[in-house]
Amino acid sequence: MLSSTLTTLAVFGCAMLSSVNGYPHLQKLAESFEKSNVGRRAFGLETRQTTWSPSQLIDVTGDHAFRAPKAGDSRGPCPAQNAMANHGYLDHSGYTTLEQCIQANVNVFNFSPDFSLFLCFLGQLYSSNLVGPTWAIGNSSTFDSTIATSCPPATGVVGVLGPVINPLTCKVLNPILNRTVGAGYGLAQSHLNFEGDASLGQFDWGFLNGADASSLHLPYFQQLWNDALPDGTFDDLSIFTRHHARRFEESVQTNPCFFNAPFAGAIAAPAAHAFVYRIFSNHSAERPDGTLTKEVLASFFGVEIQKDGSLKTKPFGHEQIPENWYKRPTPYSLAQFMTTDFVSLIEADPRTISMGGNTGGPNTFTGIDIGDLSGGVYNSKNILDGQNFACFQYRLVQEATNSQLNNPAGERLLSLGSTLGQAIDNVYGQLTGPKGTAGCPTANIKDLGTYSQFCGINRQKGTTT
């Protein structure tokens, strides 16, 4: 069991809960946590990586040479996924499967298999129609029925996932479903669910740039760029935690419909900032501990460095894996994210994990009460008990799954023996104690649509207020 993860999840749960009581209380909580024994252990978990192997080099030649997206290809808000598609680690079309996504994350960026499963599962959950096996990493407009019919082996890195890696499913069932039901609406339309406002480099949904929350807004990227260390690198996680806090504050101050959703805002947005530091650093023989230079950062974000040092965005979706780039020597796990990186993000500015949003005007941020959201099952007195916060997160994702499955397409998916529910249980079972998810109390999670005071919810669901 991930005992250290459980401890930090509980502390994080308390911090999120406290958002309804005002920012000063959040700040006080973060300060007290940092001074505690648990906090000191959490902040001290990161160790320098000193091992190195030539096998860490990521191939960007031959079949994996950069190819720009063509008309009809899908590219979206995630630079890592765009880069993997441009280099053929994901299908170049930008349509991928759960199996392919898991394998690519492990092979290219050395995410641990469990963390990769967690991310790819949520990507499929929020981006596909759940009947077809394929989803788009950006917008879904066209679909090639021959996509993703090759499967990774049933043994090896992801073999432990059992029925998820099923050659018969990949080679026989997937093409049939692709032709008949398509690939859903894509990751670019998953705002509020998987992608959120106050991102590292994109506009908020429906604010200043319409429904385009995928294209890089260069001034936001420039803010991060200007925070480079004196040696020109970004080799400090605090650079990204400060940038996240700044972007959150900008959204609160300027976007009348800014909304920080329970998962997309309070967890996924902070995670995206930490990922840049953790997975884009180059772990070469000279720097096995990793260094994130301006050149590497610009390449992964599709930005050109001009001769005079100024920046220019490349055409949308042209992110590249740099030449001579070496991935992490050790896997980046869900446990490491929760026990080190997330704690650092809370410390930088506890407001960023506040659930809620502006109510029609700048600086009108209002929090959502966790007791109201959970139907009274969780509150300020019990959220720290046992594995309650891990269970709360489990119920949030489970409710999202049930909402997706509560339609004829979802019923067909279940009849085909979907492994999505099993995947949820497998991931959260590691976080919820000896009884796993079976020990979690039932919670009637409230539909966010009932919070009518937040115009950002309606805006991100495709309507306007």
Backbone hydrogen bonds in HBPLUS format (Angstrom, degrees):
<---DONOR---> <-ACCEPTOR-->    atom                        ^
c    i                          cat <-CA-CA->   ^        H-A-AA   ^      H-
h    n   atom  resd res      DA  || num        DHA   H-A  angle D-A-AA Bond
n    s   type  num  typ     dist DA aas  dist angle  dist       angle   num
A0003-SER N   A0001-MET O   2.97 MM   2  5.57 128.6  2.24 106.3  91.3     1
A0005-THR N   A0002-LEU O   3.03 MM   3  5.21 119.0  2.41  99.7 115.3     2
A0006-LEU N   A0002-LEU O   3.03 MM   4  6.37 153.2  2.10 154.0 161.8     3
A0007-THR N   A0003-SER O   3.23 MM   4  6.57 157.6  2.29 150.2 154.5     4
A0008-THR N   A0004-SER O   3.24 MM   4  6.50 166.9  2.26 148.1 150.8     5
A0009-LEU N   A0005-THR O   2.81 MM   4  5.99 157.5  1.86 155.1 162.3     6
A0010-ALA N   A0006-LEU O   3.08 MM   4  6.29 154.9  2.15 147.2 152.5     7
A0011-VAL N   A0007-THR O   3.18 MM   4  6.55 157.6  2.24 146.1 151.8     8
A0012-PHE N   A0008-THR O   2.77 MM   4  5.99 166.0  1.79 156.9 161.1     9
A0013-GLY N   A0009-LEU O   2.78 MM   4  5.96 151.2  1.86 144.4 152.9    10
A0014-CYS N   A0010-ALA O   3.04 MM   4  6.35 152.9  2.11 146.6 152.7    11
A0015-ALA N   A0011-VAL O   3.01 MM   4  6.35 155.4  2.07 148.9 155.8    12
A0016-MET N   A0012-PHE O   2.89 MM   4  6.18 161.6  1.93 155.6 159.9    13
A0017-LEU N   A0013-GLY O   2.96 MM   4  6.10 163.8  1.99 148.9 153.7    14
A0018-SER N   A0014-CYS O   2.94 MM   4  6.10 152.9  2.02 146.2 153.3    15
A0019-SER N   A0016-MET O   3.15 MM   3  5.55 158.4  2.20 109.4 116.1    16
A0020-VAL N   A0017-LEU O   3.39 MM   3  6.51 171.1  2.40 130.0 129.4    17
A0021-ASN N   A0018-SER O   2.86 MM   3  5.37 158.8  1.91 117.6 124.8    18
A0022-GLY N   A0019-SER O   3.44 MM   3  5.60 170.0  2.45 106.1 107.8    19
A0026-LEU N   A0023-TYR O   3.00 MM   3  5.04 116.0  2.42  99.6 115.7    20
A0027-GLN N   A0023-TYR O   2.99 MM   4  6.29 160.2  2.03 161.4 166.5    21
A0028-LYS N   A0024-PRO O   2.99 MM   4  6.23 159.9  2.03 148.8 154.2    22
A0029-LEU N   A0025-HIS O   2.91 MM   4  6.11 155.7  1.97 146.6 153.3    23
A0030-ALA N   A0026-LEU O   2.95 MM   4  6.23 163.3  1.98 153.7 157.3    24
A0031-GLU N   A0027-GLN O   3.02 MM   4  6.24 160.5  2.06 150.4 155.5    25
A0032-SER N   A0028-LYS O   2.98 MM   4  6.19 160.2  2.02 150.2 155.3    26
A0033-PHE N   A0029-LEU O   2.91 MM   4  6.12 152.7  1.98 150.9 158.9    27
A0034-GLU N   A0030-ALA O   2.98 MM   4  6.17 159.7  2.02 148.7 153.8    28
A0035-LYS N   A0031-GLU O   3.27 MM   4  6.48 147.9  2.38 142.7 150.0    29
A0036-SER N   A0033-PHE O   3.07 MM   3  5.12 144.3  2.21 100.6 111.3    30
A0040-ARG N   A0036-SER O   2.97 MM   4  6.26 160.4  2.01 152.1 156.8    31
A0041-ARG N   A0037-ASN O   3.01 MM   4  6.22 158.2  2.06 148.3 154.1    32
A0042-ALA N   A0038-VAL O   2.93 MM   4  6.16 157.5  1.98 149.7 156.4    33
A0043-PHE N   A0039-GLY O   2.92 MM   4  6.16 166.2  1.94 156.9 159.5    34
A0044-GLY N   A0040-ARG O   3.10 MM   4  6.10 129.9  2.36 135.0 147.4    35
A0044-GLY N   A0041-ARG O   3.18 MM   3  5.10 133.2  2.41  92.4 105.5    36
A0045-LEU N   A0042-ALA O   3.31 MM   3  5.46 170.7  2.32 109.8 111.7    37
A0056-GLN N   A0053-SER O   2.99 MM   3  5.76 169.1  2.00 124.8 127.8    38
A0057-LEU N   A0054-PRO O   3.14 MM   3  5.88 170.3  2.15 121.2 124.3    39
A0327-LYS N   A0056-GLN O   2.96 MM 271  5.25 159.0  2.00 140.7 135.6    40
A0058-ILE N   A0325-TRP O   3.04 MM 267  6.10 169.9  2.06 170.3 167.6    41
A0064-HIS N   A0061-THR O   2.85 MM   3  5.06 148.2  1.95 139.3 133.2    42
A0065-ALA N   A0062-GLY O   3.09 MM   3  5.27 163.3  2.12 115.3 114.4    43
A0067-ARG N   A0086-ASN O   2.94 MM  19  5.30 148.9  2.04 142.6 152.6    44
A0073-ASP N   A0070-LYS O   2.96 MM   3  5.60 164.0  1.99 139.9 143.1    45
A0074-SER N   A0093-SER O   2.69 MM  19  6.03 168.1  1.70 151.3 152.8    46
A0082-ASN N   A0078-CYS O   3.06 MM   4  6.30 164.3  2.08 156.4 161.3    47
A0083-ALA N   A0079-PRO O   2.92 MM   4  6.01 160.4  1.96 145.8 151.0    48
A0084-MET N   A0080-ALA O   2.99 MM   4  6.23 159.2  2.04 147.0 152.7    49
A0085-ALA N   A0081-GLN O   2.98 MM   4  6.19 154.5  2.04 149.4 155.8    50
A0086-ASN N   A0082-ASN O   2.95 MM   4  6.18 154.9  2.01 148.4 155.6    51
A0087-HIS N   A0083-ALA O   3.08 MM   4  6.29 130.2  2.34 142.0 154.3    52
A0089-TYR N   A0084-MET O   2.79 MM   5  4.93 144.2  1.92 156.8 154.4    53
A0090-LEU N   A0084-MET O   3.18 MM   6  5.44 155.3  2.25 108.3 107.3    54
A0088-GLY N   A0085-ALA O   3.23 MM   3  5.07 166.8  2.25 101.9 105.5    55
A0094-GLY N   A0091-ASP O   2.89 MM   3  5.74 162.1  1.93 126.7 131.7    56
A0137-ILE N   A0094-GLY O   2.89 MM  43  5.59 157.5  1.94 163.6 171.0    57
A0096-THR N   A0135-TRP O   2.88 MM  39  5.61 160.4  1.92 162.6 160.6    58
A0135-TRP N   A0096-THR O   2.90 MM  39  5.61 154.8  1.97 155.0 162.7    59
A0101-CYS N   A0097-THR O   2.93 MM   4  5.98 162.4  1.96 151.7 157.0    60
A0102-ILE N   A0098-LEU O   3.02 MM   4  6.16 165.5  2.04 152.1 155.5    61
A0103-GLN N   A0099-GLU O   3.14 MM   4  6.34 171.3  2.15 152.3 154.4    62
A0104-ALA N   A0100-GLN O   2.96 MM   4  6.08 162.0  1.99 149.9 155.0    63
A0105-ASN N   A0101-CYS O   3.06 MM   4  6.20 168.4  2.08 154.1 156.7    64
A0106-VAL N   A0102-ILE O   3.19 MM   4  6.39 157.6  2.24 149.4 155.3    65
A0107-ASN N   A0103-GLN O   2.89 MM   4  6.03 167.8  1.91 154.5 158.2    66
A0108-VAL N   A0104-ALA O   2.88 MM   4  5.78 168.7  1.89 154.8 157.7    67
A0109-PHE N   A0105-ASN O   3.16 MM   4  5.48 142.7  2.31 123.4 134.0    68
A0111-PHE N   A0105-ASN O   3.32 MM   6  5.77 174.3  2.32 124.8 126.5    69
A0110-ASN N   A0106-VAL O   3.11 MM   4  4.38 131.0  2.37 111.8 119.1    70
A0332-TYR N   A0110-ASN O   2.82 MM 222  6.29 151.8  1.90 148.0 157.7    71
A0112-SER N   A0332-TYR O   2.94 MM 220  5.47 163.5  1.97 131.8 128.1    72
A0116-SER N   A0112-SER O   2.86 MM   4  6.05 163.4  1.89 162.3 167.8    73
A0117-LEU N   A0113-PRO O   2.88 MM   4  6.01 157.4  1.93 144.6 150.6    74
A0118-PHE N   A0114-ASP O   3.02 MM   4  6.18 158.4  2.06 141.6 147.5    75
A0119-LEU N   A0115-PHE O   2.99 MM   4  6.27 163.6  2.01 153.4 156.3    76
A0120-CYS N   A0116-SER O   2.86 MM   4  5.97 170.3  1.87 155.7 159.0    77
A0121-PHE N   A0117-LEU O   2.80 MM   4  5.69 157.4  1.85 147.7 154.6    78
A0122-LEU N   A0118-PHE O   3.17 MM   4  6.31 162.9  2.20 142.1 146.5    79
A0123-GLY N   A0119-LEU O   2.94 MM   4  6.16 149.1  2.03 142.0 151.6    80
A0124-GLN N   A0120-CYS O   2.92 MM   4  6.20 157.5  1.98 150.0 154.5    81
A0125-LEU N   A0121-PHE O   2.83 MM   4  6.05 160.9  1.87 150.3 156.7    82
A0126-TYR N   A0122-LEU O   2.99 MM   4  6.08 165.7  2.01 152.0 153.4    83
A0127-SER N   A0123-GLY O   3.06 MM   4  5.81 124.2  2.38 136.6 149.3    84
A0128-SER N   A0124-GLN O   3.10 MM   4  5.43 152.5  2.18 144.0 143.4    85
A0186-GLY N   A0127-SER O   2.86 MM  59  4.46 153.6  1.93 152.9 144.0    86
A0187-LEU N   A0136-ALA O   2.88 MM  51  6.10 155.8  1.94 142.9 148.9    87
A0188-ALA N   A0138-GLY O   2.97 MM  50  4.53 166.7  1.99 109.7 111.8    88
A0147-ILE N   A0144-ASP O   3.09 MM   3  5.75 170.0  2.10 124.5 126.7    89
A0159-GLY N   A0156-GLY O   3.24 MM   3  5.05 155.2  2.31  98.7 106.1    90
A0161-LEU N   A0158-VAL O   3.08 MM   3  5.75 166.4  2.10 118.9 123.2    91
A0162-GLY N   A0159-GLY O   3.14 MM   3  5.96 164.0  2.17 123.9 125.5    92
A0164-VAL N   A0161-LEU O   3.34 MM   3  5.63 170.5  2.35 125.1 122.9    93
A0165-ILE N   A0162-GLY O   3.05 MM   3  5.96 144.5  2.18 128.5 133.7    94
A0169-THR N   A0166-ASN O   2.92 MM   3  5.31 117.4  2.32 110.0 125.1    95
A0170-CYS N   A0166-ASN O   3.05 MM   4  6.39 161.4  2.08 157.1 162.8    96
A0171-LYS N   A0167-PRO O   2.90 MM   4  5.96 169.7  1.91 155.9 158.2    97
A0172-VAL N   A0168-LEU O   2.93 MM   4  5.58 148.0  2.04 142.3 149.5    98
A0174-ASN N   A0169-THR O   2.80 MM   5  6.01 154.5  1.86 175.1 176.0    99
A0177-LEU N   A0173-LEU O   3.02 MM   4  6.29 166.2  2.04 162.1 165.8   100
A0178-ASN N   A0174-ASN O   2.82 MM   4  5.99 160.0  1.86 159.4 166.0   101
A0179-ARG N   A0175-PRO O   3.11 MM   4  6.26 158.9  2.16 145.2 148.9   102
A0180-THR N   A0176-ILE O   3.17 MM   4  6.37 144.6  2.30 141.8 151.6   103
A0181-VAL N   A0177-LEU O   2.82 MM   4  5.69 166.7  1.84 159.0 160.5   104
A0182-GLY N   A0178-ASN O   3.22 MM   4  4.84 144.0  2.35 115.9 123.8   105
A0189-GLN N   A0186-GLY O   3.10 MM   3  5.69 153.0  2.18 111.8 119.5   106
A0190-SER N   A0187-LEU O   3.00 MM   3  5.06 158.1  2.05 115.6 114.9   107
A0193-ASN N   A0190-SER O   2.90 MM   3  5.44 145.5  2.02 131.4 142.6   108
A0194-PHE N   A0190-SER O   2.88 MM   4  5.52 161.8  1.92 150.2 156.1   109
A0192-LEU N   A0195-GLU O   2.84 MM   3  5.96 145.1  1.96 160.7 165.9   110
A0217-HIS N   A0201-GLY O   2.67 MM  16  5.61 177.3  1.67 171.7 172.6   111
A0207-PHE N   A0204-ASP O   3.20 MM   3  5.42 163.6  2.23 129.3 127.2   112
A0206-GLY N   A0210-GLY O   2.65 MM   4  4.34 127.9  1.91 151.7 149.3   113
A0212-ASP N   A0209-ASN O   3.16 MM   3  5.74 156.8  2.22 136.0 138.1   114
A0220-TYR N   A0217-HIS O   3.01 MM   3  5.75 132.9  2.24 123.1 133.7   115
A0221-PHE N   A0217-HIS O   3.37 MM   4  6.70 159.7  2.41 147.4 153.3   116
A0222-GLN N   A0218-LEU O   2.73 MM   4  5.93 153.0  1.80 157.3 166.4   117
A0223-GLN N   A0219-PRO O   3.13 MM   4  6.34 143.3  2.27 137.8 145.3   118
A0225-TRP N   A0221-PHE O   2.90 MM   4  6.17 160.7  1.93 150.8 157.2   119
A0226-ASN N   A0222-GLN O   2.88 MM   4  6.07 151.8  1.96 151.0 156.5   120
A0227-ASP N   A0224-LEU O   2.96 MM   3  5.29 152.2  2.04 109.0 118.0   121
A0228-ALA N   A0225-TRP O   3.25 MM   3  5.79 159.1  2.29 119.3 119.5   122
A0229-LEU N   A0233-THR O   2.82 MM   4  5.45 163.6  1.85 169.3 167.0   123
A0232-GLY N   A0229-LEU O   2.77 MM   3  5.28 161.5  1.80 125.8 129.1   124
A0234-PHE N   A0292-LEU O   2.83 MM  58  5.34 148.5  1.93 152.0 162.6   125
A0239-ILE N   A0236-ASP O   3.03 MM   3  5.77 155.1  2.09 120.3 126.6   126
A0240-PHE N   A0237-LEU O   2.96 MM   3  5.51 129.4  2.22 112.7 124.1   127
A0241-THR N   A0237-LEU O   3.09 MM   4  6.47 152.1  2.17 147.9 156.6   128
A0242-ARG N   A0238-SER O   2.94 MM   4  5.94 160.5  1.98 144.2 148.7   129
A0243-HIS N   A0239-ILE O   3.13 MM   4  6.27 150.2  2.23 132.8 141.3   130
A0244-HIS N   A0240-PHE O   2.96 MM   4  6.11 155.7  2.02 142.3 148.4   131
A0245-ALA N   A0241-THR O   3.08 MM   4  6.31 160.8  2.12 144.5 149.3   132
A0246-ARG N   A0242-ARG O   2.92 MM   4  6.16 153.8  1.99 147.6 155.0   133
A0247-ARG N   A0243-HIS O   2.88 MM   4  6.13 160.5  1.92 152.1 156.9   134
A0248-PHE N   A0244-HIS O   2.92 MM   4  6.14 158.4  1.96 152.1 158.1   135
A0249-GLU N   A0245-ALA O   3.03 MM   4  6.23 163.3  2.06 146.1 150.4   136
A0250-GLU N   A0246-ARG O   2.92 MM   4  6.16 156.7  1.97 150.1 156.7   137
A0251-SER N   A0247-ARG O   3.03 MM   4  6.26 157.1  2.08 147.2 152.5   138
A0252-VAL N   A0248-PHE O   3.00 MM   4  6.32 160.6  2.04 153.8 159.1   139
A0253-GLN N   A0249-GLU O   2.95 MM   4  6.12 156.5  2.01 148.9 155.3   140
A0254-THR N   A0250-GLU O   2.95 MM   4  5.97 137.9  2.13 145.5 155.6   141
A0255-ASN N   A0251-SER O   2.93 MM   4  5.15 155.3  1.99 133.5 141.5   142
A0363-ASN N   A0252-VAL O   2.77 MM 111  5.37 171.6  1.78 156.9 153.9   143
A0258-PHE N   A0255-ASN O   3.16 MM   3  5.20 162.5  2.19 117.5 114.4   144
A0360-GLY N   A0256-PRO O   3.00 MM 104  4.70 146.0  2.12 160.9 150.6   145
A0358-ASN N   A0258-PHE O   2.84 MM 100  5.37 147.4  1.95 145.4 156.1   146
A0260-ASN N   A0356-GLY O   2.65 MM  96  5.29 170.2  1.65 171.5 174.0   147
A0356-GLY N   A0260-ASN O   3.09 MM  96  5.29 162.8  2.12 137.9 143.0   148
A0265-GLY N   A0261-ALA O   3.06 MM   4  4.59 136.4  2.25 109.5 121.7   149
A0266-ALA N   A0261-ALA O   2.99 MM   5  6.28 153.2  2.06 171.0 178.4   150
A0267-ILE N   A0263-PHE O   3.00 MM   4  5.10 146.1  2.12 133.0 137.8   151
A0268-ALA N   A0263-PHE O   2.84 MM   5  6.09 168.7  1.85 158.1 162.0   152
A0269-ALA N   A0264-ALA O   3.07 MM   5  6.14 132.6  2.30 132.3 144.1   153
A0271-ALA N   A0267-ILE O   3.01 MM   4  6.12 157.5  2.06 149.5 156.8   154
A0272-ALA N   A0268-ALA O   2.94 MM   4  6.16 152.1  2.01 151.5 157.7   155
A0273-HIS N   A0270-PRO O   3.15 MM   3  5.36 123.6  2.49  99.7 113.1   156
A0274-ALA N   A0270-PRO O   3.17 MM   4  6.55 159.5  2.21 152.0 157.4   157
A0275-PHE N   A0271-ALA O   2.84 MM   4  6.03 154.3  1.90 156.1 163.9   158
A0278-ARG N   A0274-ALA O   3.02 MM   4  6.25 161.3  2.06 153.3 159.3   159
A0279-ILE N   A0275-PHE O   2.77 MM   4  5.60 174.8  1.77 158.8 159.5   160
A0280-PHE N   A0276-VAL O   3.28 MM   4  5.44 147.0  2.40 126.4 133.7   161
A0282-ASN N   A0291-THR O   2.87 MM   9  5.30 170.1  1.88 137.7 134.6   162
A0291-THR N   A0282-ASN O   3.11 MM   9  5.30 142.6  2.26 120.0 129.0   163
A0283-HIS N   A0326-TYR O   2.97 MM  43  5.01 175.8  1.97 136.8 136.0   164
A0287-ARG N   A0284-SER O   3.15 MM   3  5.01 123.4  2.49  91.0 105.3   165
A0290-GLY N   A0287-ARG O   2.83 MM   3  5.25 156.6  1.89 113.9 121.9   166
A0297-LEU N   A0293-THR O   3.01 MM   4  6.21 169.9  2.02 153.0 156.0   167
A0298-ALA N   A0294-LYS O   2.89 MM   4  5.97 165.7  1.91 150.6 154.7   168
A0299-SER N   A0295-GLU O   3.08 MM   4  6.20 156.0  2.14 142.3 148.6   169
A0300-PHE N   A0296-VAL O   3.11 MM   4  6.36 165.4  2.13 156.9 159.2   170
A0301-PHE N   A0297-LEU O   3.16 MM   4  6.35 135.2  2.37 142.7 154.5   171
A0301-PHE N   A0298-ALA O   3.25 MM   3  5.21 132.7  2.49  93.7 106.3   172
A0303-VAL N   A0298-ALA O   2.88 MM   5  4.78 168.2  1.90 146.3 146.7   173
A0302-GLY N   A0299-SER O   3.32 MM   3  5.30 166.6  2.34 104.1 107.6   174
A0320-GLN N   A0299-SER O   2.97 MM  21  5.35 179.7  1.97 141.2 141.2   175
A0314-LYS N   A0302-GLY O   2.87 MM  12  5.39 174.4  1.87 150.7 149.4   176
A0304-GLU N   A0312-LYS O   2.66 MM   8  5.11 178.3  1.67 164.2 163.6   177
A0312-LYS N   A0304-GLU O   2.98 MM   8  5.11 144.6  2.11 145.3 152.1   178
A0306-GLN N   A0310-SER O   2.79 MM   4  5.26 166.7  1.81 163.5 164.7   179
A0309-GLY N   A0306-GLN O   2.88 MM   3  5.14 159.4  1.93 113.5 118.3   180
A0337-PHE N   A0333-SER O   3.10 MM   4  6.42 162.6  2.13 149.2 153.7   181
A0338-MET N   A0334-LEU O   3.04 MM   4  6.24 166.7  2.06 150.1 153.3   182
A0339-THR N   A0335-ALA O   2.89 MM   4  5.94 155.0  1.95 150.5 157.7   183
A0340-THR N   A0336-GLN O   2.97 MM   4  5.71 138.9  2.14 146.9 151.5   184
A0342-PHE N   A0337-PHE O   2.82 MM   5  5.92 162.7  1.85 177.9 172.9   185
A0344-SER N   A0340-THR O   3.06 MM   4  6.30 153.5  2.14 147.5 154.9   186
A0345-LEU N   A0341-ASP O   3.02 MM   4  6.35 148.5  2.12 146.4 155.0   187
A0346-ILE N   A0342-PHE O   2.97 MM   4  6.30 153.3  2.05 148.7 155.6   188
A0347-GLU N   A0343-VAL O   2.95 MM   4  6.23 157.6  2.00 149.1 155.4   189
A0348-ALA N   A0344-SER O   3.02 MM   4  6.24 152.3  2.09 144.8 151.4   190
A0349-ASP N   A0345-LEU O   3.37 MM   4  6.62 160.7  2.41 148.2 150.9   191
A0352-THR N   A0349-ASP O   3.12 MM   3  6.07 160.5  2.16 129.6 132.6   192
A0353-ILE N   A0350-PRO O   3.30 MM   3  6.05 168.7  2.31 120.1 122.9   193
A0354-SER N   A0351-ARG O   2.88 MM   3  5.22 155.9  1.93 123.6 123.5   194
A0368-ILE N   A0355-MET O   2.83 MM  13  5.58 147.8  1.93 140.7 140.3   195
A0357-GLY N   A0366-THR O   3.09 MM   9  5.49 147.4  2.20 146.0 147.8   196
A0366-THR N   A0357-GLY O   2.84 MM   9  5.49 153.9  1.91 135.6 139.2   197
A0373-LEU N   A0369-ASP O   2.98 MM   4  6.28 161.2  2.02 153.5 159.4   198
A0374-SER N   A0370-ILE O   2.96 MM   4  6.03 148.5  2.06 141.7 148.9   199
A0376-GLY N   A0371-GLY O   2.70 MM   5  4.61 150.2  1.79 156.1 154.7   200
A0375-GLY N   A0372-ASP O   3.37 MM   3  5.30 167.2  2.38 103.9 106.8   201
A0446-LYS N   A0373-LEU O   2.81 MM  73  5.04 164.2  1.84 150.2 154.6   202
A0377-VAL N   A0374-SER O   3.44 MM   3  5.68 170.4  2.45 108.3 110.6   203
A0382-ASN N   A0379-ASN O   3.26 MM   3  5.63 134.6  2.48 105.6 116.4   204
A0383-ILE N   A0379-ASN O   3.06 MM   4  5.75 139.5  2.23 162.6 166.7   205
A0385-ASP N   A0382-ASN O   2.98 MM   3  5.15 157.2  2.04 108.7 116.2   206
A0388-ASN N   A0385-ASP O   3.01 MM   3  5.83 160.8  2.05 147.4 153.5   207
A0391-CYS N   A0387-GLN O   2.93 MM   4  6.17 158.1  1.98 156.7 164.0   208
A0392-PHE N   A0388-ASN O   2.78 MM   4  6.00 145.7  1.89 143.9 154.0   209
A0393-GLN N   A0389-PHE O   2.96 MM   4  6.30 159.9  2.00 155.6 158.6   210
A0394-TYR N   A0390-ALA O   2.97 MM   4  6.20 155.3  2.03 143.5 151.1   211
A0395-ARG N   A0391-CYS O   2.89 MM   4  6.17 157.3  1.94 150.6 155.6   212
A0396-LEU N   A0392-PHE O   3.01 MM   4  6.31 148.0  2.12 144.8 153.9   213
A0397-VAL N   A0393-GLN O   3.07 MM   4  6.40 165.8  2.09 157.8 159.0   214
A0398-GLN N   A0394-TYR O   2.84 MM   4  6.00 159.4  1.88 150.4 157.5   215
A0399-GLU N   A0395-ARG O   2.84 MM   4  5.89 155.4  1.90 143.7 149.6   216
A0400-ALA N   A0396-LEU O   3.09 MM   4  6.37 153.7  2.17 142.9 150.0   217
A0401-THR N   A0397-VAL O   2.93 MM   4  6.22 153.0  2.00 147.7 155.3   218
A0402-ASN N   A0398-GLN O   2.87 MM   4  6.17 162.4  1.90 152.4 156.8   219
A0403-SER N   A0399-GLU O   2.93 MM   4  6.13 153.6  2.00 146.4 153.5   220
A0404-GLN N   A0400-ALA O   3.05 MM   4  6.31 151.1  2.14 142.9 150.3   221
A0404-GLN N   A0401-THR O   3.06 MM   3  5.10 115.5  2.49  95.3 110.8   222
A0405-LEU N   A0401-THR O   2.86 MM   4  6.15 149.3  1.96 150.3 159.9   223
A0406-ASN N   A0402-ASN O   2.92 MM   4  5.89 119.0  2.30 139.6 153.4   224
A0407-ASN N   A0405-LEU O   2.79 MM   2  5.54 141.9  1.93 100.4  90.9   225
A0410-GLY N   A0407-ASN O   2.96 MM   3  5.22 115.7  2.39 105.2 120.8   226
A0411-GLU N   A0407-ASN O   3.05 MM   4  6.40 152.7  2.12 154.9 163.4   227
A0412-ARG N   A0408-PRO O   3.07 MM   4  6.37 152.6  2.14 147.8 154.4   228
A0413-LEU N   A0409-ALA O   2.98 MM   4  6.29 151.4  2.06 145.7 154.2   229
A0414-LEU N   A0410-GLY O   2.96 MM   4  6.30 159.7  2.00 152.2 156.3   230
A0415-SER N   A0411-GLU O   3.02 MM   4  6.25 151.5  2.10 142.9 150.8   231
A0416-LEU N   A0412-ARG O   3.08 MM   4  6.36 127.7  2.37 140.1 153.1   232
A0416-LEU N   A0413-LEU O   3.02 MM   3  5.19 139.6  2.19 100.6 112.5   233
A0417-GLY N   A0414-LEU O   3.00 MM   3  5.29 159.3  2.04 111.9 115.4   234
A0423-ALA N   A0419-THR O   2.85 MM   4  6.07 149.4  1.94 147.4 156.2   235
A0424-ILE N   A0420-LEU O   3.03 MM   4  6.41 155.0  2.09 153.1 158.8   236
A0425-ASP N   A0421-GLY O   3.13 MM   4  6.42 166.3  2.15 149.8 152.6   237
A0426-ASN N   A0422-GLN O   2.86 MM   4  6.08 155.4  1.92 150.7 158.0   238
A0427-VAL N   A0423-ALA O   3.03 MM   4  6.22 165.2  2.06 153.5 156.1   239
A0428-TYR N   A0424-ILE O   2.99 MM   4  6.12 170.5  2.00 162.6 162.6   240
A0429-GLY N   A0425-ASP O   2.74 MM   4  5.38 131.2  1.98 133.3 145.9   241
A0430-GLN N   A0427-VAL O   3.28 MM   3  5.85 154.0  2.35 109.8 116.0   242
A0431-LEU N   A0428-TYR O   2.98 MM   3  5.14 148.7  2.08 104.2 113.9   243
A0436-GLY N   A0433-GLY O   2.90 MM   3  5.35 157.1  1.95 117.5 125.2   244
A0439-GLY N   A0436-GLY O   3.15 MM   3  5.87 161.2  2.19 117.4 122.4   245
A0440-CYS N   A0437-THR O   3.06 MM   3  5.31 167.4  2.07 112.8 115.9   246
A0445-ILE N   A0443-ALA O   3.11 MM   2  5.74 119.0  2.49 108.1  91.8   247
A0450-THR N   A0447-ASP O   3.01 MM   3  5.82 167.4  2.03 122.1 126.2   248
A0451-TYR N   A0448-LEU O   2.98 MM   3  5.63 166.1  2.00 121.0 125.7   249
A0454-PHE N   A0451-TYR O   3.23 MM   3  6.17 171.9  2.23 125.7 128.1   250
A0457-ILE N   A0454-PHE O   3.18 MM   3  5.82 149.0  2.28 114.3 121.0   251
A0459-ARG N   A0455-CYS O   2.98 MM   4  6.16 162.0  2.01 152.5 158.3   252
A0460-GLN N   A0456-GLY O   2.98 MM   4  5.96 157.0  2.04 139.4 144.9   253
A0461-LYS N   A0457-ILE O   3.10 MM   4  6.27 119.0  2.49 135.5 150.6   254
A0461-LYS N   A0458-ASN O   3.16 MM   3  5.07 143.6  2.30  94.8 105.6   255
A0463-THR N   A0458-ASN O   2.95 MM   5  5.32 156.0  2.01 160.3 152.8   256
A0462-GLY N   A0459-ARG O   3.18 MM   3  5.42 158.7  2.23 107.6 111.1   257
